[in-house]
């Protein structure tokens, strides 16, 4: 079975940093586009960052310059380094994988909570 397991969330003060990890099993990791999404309390899920199979990255405007997505194909892991965190970043963060076959993220993790206090 395909599994995506996030870790690294927690409680941090505004201005602090966290690094999220998502370890993937059950698929050929290097063949997949990997992304991070988040859902804040009472809000819809939103895109955060994506990394292509070749390592090209893209971010939502509000996290650009603060967050960095990366991948380690030898470890089947995608990371989200989050610096200069703001209370507005508080959300459950999810990783997701996209084979590129369809315009959909086929597999999702269960999420990890990030809480940023002011």
URZI-V25841 format. One record per pair of residues at least 24 apart in sequence whose C-alpha atoms are under 6 Angstrom apart, sorted by sequence separation. I is the first residue (numbers start at 1). GAP is how many residues later the second one is. D is the distance in whole Angstrom. If there is no record, write none. Layout:
# URZI-V25841
i=I gap=GAP d=D
i=I gap=GAP d=D
This chain:
# URZI-V25841
i=2 gap=24 d=4
i=90 gap=24 d=5
i=1 gap=25 d=5
i=90 gap=25 d=5
i=90 gap=26 d=5
i=87 gap=29 d=5
i=87 gap=30 d=6
i=30 gap=43 d=6
i=29 gap=47 d=6
i=40 gap=51 d=4
i=24 gap=52 d=6
i=39 gap=52 d=5
i=23 gap=53 d=6
i=38 gap=53 d=6
i=39 gap=53 d=5
i=23 gap=54 d=4
i=38 gap=54 d=5
i=22 gap=55 d=5
i=38 gap=55 d=4
i=22 gap=56 d=5
i=37 gap=56 d=6
i=38 gap=56 d=6
i=21 gap=57 d=6
i=37 gap=57 d=5
i=21 gap=58 d=5
i=36 gap=58 d=6
i=20 gap=59 d=5
i=36 gap=59 d=5
i=20 gap=60 d=5
i=35 gap=60 d=6
i=19 gap=61 d=6
i=35 gap=61 d=5
i=19 gap=62 d=4
i=34 gap=62 d=6
i=19 gap=63 d=6
i=34 gap=63 d=5
i=18 gap=64 d=5
i=33 gap=64 d=6
i=17 gap=65 d=5
i=33 gap=65 d=5
i=17 gap=66 d=4
i=32 gap=66 d=5
i=32 gap=67 d=5
i=16 gap=68 d=5
i=15 gap=69 d=4
i=16 gap=69 d=5
i=15 gap=70 d=5
i=14 gap=71 d=5
i=14 gap=72 d=5
i=14 gap=102 d=6
i=9 gap=103 d=5
i=13 gap=103 d=5
i=14 gap=103 d=6
i=5 gap=104 d=5
i=9 gap=104 d=5
i=10 gap=104 d=5
i=11 gap=104 d=5
i=12 gap=104 d=5
i=13 gap=104 d=5
i=14 gap=104 d=5
i=4 gap=105 d=5
i=6 gap=105 d=6
i=9 gap=105 d=5
i=11 gap=105 d=6
i=6 gap=106 d=6
